[in-house]
Amino acid sequence: MSRGKVYPIDDEFKRNFQQAYETFGSFGERVLGFAHLELSLEMYPPEMDTQYNQEKENFPTSGLVFLGLMSLIDPPKESVPGAVAMCRSAGVRVVMVTGLVLLVPVKTIEKTVIGIID
């Protein structure tokens, strides 16, 4: 969607999306995508239970309109470099385990503990 008009997701959109995602990610920032969908009051009355339910899908997951991306800085705690250095000095090998896309953790490590983790 741009300026109130809905556009299809085509190859140009996908390229622009990927470039924006990689640019934000290369700064070590988390990237969030936003979309919306107008819901009919008949199918989704105000009194309907809209609490997320993993077992029973109670909301639509298709037909959404992409609104945009937002990035946010999610810095590690200030104590991380010192804790990593202390572990290494005790002979502990430090590794980073994450469920994030690799681009973000790598940049986060580079910004905070460069030279501490090999």
Secondary structure, DSSP 8 states (H G I E B T S, - for coil): -BTTB-----HHHHHHHHHHHHHHHHTT-EEEEEEE----TTTS-TTS--S--SSS--S--SS-EEEEEEEE-----TTHHHHHHHHHHTT-------SS-THHHHHHHHHHSTTT--
